[in-house]
């Protein structure tokens, strides 16, 4: 089969690699499209190796058609259209996936666009609902509102009855976020998100839940932006890995700082990928079928242009997800 091989961060080539097959408990998917994530860019640069035992090929989510099922698999059959959450291997013609991480294509979603759903849907649901228990009437602040994670989080939070504030770096992205349901939109290039939240909440600081992709650079300001009993959920480190935390502020607000990751979770068991996938199928897929949530695809590119797709992602110019078609 063919797959993208990363010889360096800026040299990704489509070439022959050894075939893969479905092992026990696995499903082999003939890939129609693969979603692009920042973790893919980091892996290509040698900064984010896959978990032990996972494919060295880049790619954490795909959509396609079941080509083969391994022994012990009863929930899937050859010919079904599916999407899947992966630990790796998605930038390829075929990928083998644990059966528990395979998902049906939700009603109302296109097969290719569905490649941009597994990672964002599982990340958002696991963090906002399973971890932070975001509820009706609460205020969620999403940093990077125009990203794949951000655009999905806005829609899911609104479907849950929560209010949404976002930060983004351009007027166009902020306008799009408002169209998705964000009521407070903040341009981080020329506005202070802490001050804006204070103003928008009548001086009663601030957000019940913050979904943060920045890490260290925003740590102190995020604590300032939290409401009493608020929760800061950190899912990215674009702003660095080491920051100073004012414990006094944290105690006074009875706040929580939570760090999570999805890729390194176990396949099965408590807090596992299979558990999260089942929750997403049961809760998010109906939202998509009802039209309350939709995949936001900013660009579709042939998989041979994976390197260019990575450049587009890191440039910050794309709103929503990029998917690579095979």
N, C-alpha and C positions, 0 to 999 in steps of 0.2 A: 504494500500500500504506500501511499504518499502522505507526507506530513511536513509541517514547518520545523526546520532544524535551526536553532539559534546558535550561530557560530560566534556572534557577539551581539551587543545590544542593538547595533544598527545594521546587522547582516543576518537577516532571516530568510531562509531559502526553502522552497517547496521541492522536496526530493524523496527518493525511495528510502523507506525504512522497513524493518521487519514487520510482518503481519501480526495482528493481535487476534485473539479468539476469546470466547466467553468461557471463563472458568466456572467452577462450582459456585452457585449463588450469584452469578453475574449475567448481565445482558450485553450483547454486542450491538452497538448502534452504528448504522451507516449514516454518517454525519451530513446533514443538509446545511447547517450553519453553526458557527461557534461565536459565543459572546466574548468581547474584549474587556479585560479588567486591568486595573493598575497593578495587581499582583503579577499579571503576565509580563508587563513591562519590567518589573523588578526581577522576575525570574530570568528574562532574556539578558539582563545586565549582570547576572550572577549574584544577585543580592537577596534572592528569596527562593531557596531550593525547595522542591516538593517534599512532602512528608515521606518518611521511610516506606519503601514498598510501592510508592505511587509512580506513575509514568513520568519519565524525564521530559516528555513532550509538553509544551506549553498548552494551557487551555483549561478553564475551570467550569465551563458550561457549554452545552450543545443542544441542538434539536436535530431530529432525524427520524429514521425508520428502523425498527428492530430487525436485525439481520440474523440473529442467532440467540438462543437462550441456553444457559448452562444448566447443569444438573441441579435439581432442587428448586428451580424457578417455576412458579405456577401462576404468578400474577400477570405475566407478559407473554406475548406470542409474536412470532415472526410476522412482519407486515404492519404492526401497529405504529402509528406516528406518536413520538414521545419527545420529551426534553429531559435533561438530566443535570444534576449537580455533580461535579467531578473534583477529585484531588489533583488531577492533571490528565493530559492526553487529548485535549479537545481540538487542537489545531491539526486535524488529521482526517483522512477519509473514513476511518473506523476508530471507535473507542470502546473499550470494555469497562462496564460500570457495575458496581454492586447494585443488585435489584432494588434495594431499599432507597436508592438515590434517583431512581427513574420516576418520571412524572408524566401523566397524560398531557397532551396539549389542551390548555383550557379553552372552553367554548368562547368563540369570539376572537381568538388569537390566530394569526397566520403562522404556518410552520416555521418559516425563516425567522420572523420576529420573535417567536417563542424562545429562540436561543439566547435572547437577552433577558429572560425572566428568572431562571433558577437562582442565580447568585444574588440578585437584588432582592427577590422575594424572600429567600431564606434568610438573608442578612437582616432585612428590615423586620420581618415577623419575629425572628428569634430575639432581636434586640429590643424592639419597641414593645412587644406584647409579652413574649415568654420571659424576658428579663426585667424590663422596666414597667410592665403592666400599664402601659398608656391607656387612658380611658376617656370617656366622653367629658367634654368641657375643659380638659387639661390643655396646657399650652406646650407644644413641642417646638423646639428650635433645631433646625437642620442646617448645619454648615455644609456648603457646597450644594445648594438647592437645585442647581441645574445639572448635576451629575446623574448617572444612572441610579445610584442609591437615592439621591435627593429627590428626583422626580417621582420615583416609586414611593418613597416615604411620605411625601406630601399627600398622594392619593390615598394610601392606606390609612393614614392618620385622619384624613377627612372622612373616610368611610366609617371610621370608628367613632366619629363625632368629636374629635379633638380639634383644637385650633392650631394653626401652623404659622411659624415665623421661619424665614430662611435668610441665609446670607449667600450672595453670589457676586461675581466680579464684573458684570455687564448689565446694562439696561435691558438688553434683549433677553437675557436669561431671567432677570427678575420679572419681566412682563410675562414670560412663559410660566414661571412659577405661580404668578397670580392667576393665570388662566387655569392652572391645575387645582387651585383652591387655597394657596397661601394668602393669608390676609395681612401679614407683616413682612415686607420685603426690604432687605438691607444691603446696600452696596458696600462690601467690606473695604473697598479701595478708598472711600471718602466718608464713611460713616462709622460711628462707634456703636457696635451692636449692643453693648451693655446699656448705654444711654438711651438708645431707641427702645429697648425692651422696658426700661424704667418708665419712659414716657407712655408707651403703649399700654402698660399695665397700671397706670395711675399711680406710679411710684411704688407699687407693691412688687418689688423684684421677684420674679421674672418668669423663667420657664420651669415647668414641672419636670420636663425631660429635655436633655440636649443630646443630639446624635452628632458626634464629632469625628471628623476625619483628619483633623490637624495635629492632635496630640500636644506635644510640649509647648508649642508657640501660643496656644490658646488656653492653656491649663488655668492660669490664674484668672483670666478674664471670664472663662466659662464658670468658675466658681462664683464670681461676682454676678453673673447673669442667671444663676439658679434661684428659684423660689425656695422658701423653707420646705424641708423634706424633699427637695429636688434630687434628680439623678442625672449625673453626667456619664454617658455611655460612650467610651472611646473605641472606635473601630479602625482608626488609621493613624499614621504617623507622618503625614506630609509636612508637618511643621517641626519635626524632630522627635527624639526619643527620650530626652532628659529635661525635666522642668522642675521648678520649685513649687511646692504645694504649701499654702498657708493653712496649717491645721486649725488655727483659730477660726478662720472663716468657715471651714468645713463643719466644725463643731457647732458654731452658732446657728448654722442653717440646718443642722441635723441632716446634712446632705450625704450622698453616696457617689463615689467615683468608681466606675466599673470598666474594666478592660475585657474585651472579648475578641475572639477570632472564630472563623467558621471552618477554614480549610483543614486545620489540624485536629478537629474533633473526631472521635471514633465513629465508625460506620454504624454501630448499633449500641443500644444501652441508653441510660439516662443522659439527656442533653446531647444526644448523638445527631448525626446528619439524618439518619432515617427518621428519628423522632421529629425533627424540624420539618423535613420534607412532608411527612404525613400531616402535620399541622397546617402547612401551607396549602396542600391540596384541599384540605377540609375547610379552610377559612378564606384564603386569598383567591383561589380559583373561582369560587362563586362570585366574588366581587368583580372579577374580570368578566365572567359570563353575564353579569347584570349590567356591565358597562360603567361601573363605578371606578374601576381601575383599568388602565390599559398599558401595554408596553410602550415605552417612549424610545423610539429608535432614531438617533440623530444621523446615522450614516450606515449604508450597506456597501461593503467592498468585497471584491474577490479575495479569497484567502491567500493568493499569491502576493497580495499587497499588504500582508500583515505588518511589515515594517512601517509602511506609511500610516497604517491604522494606529500603531503605537505612537507615532509622532502626532497624529491628530488628537489622540487622547491626552497626551501630556501637554499639548498646546492650550488645552482648556477651551477651545473654540467650539467643540461639539456639545450640544445639549442632549442629555439622555445617553443611551447606549450606542456603541458601534458593534455591528455584527459582521462576521466574515462568512461569505457564502462559499460552499464547496461544490 
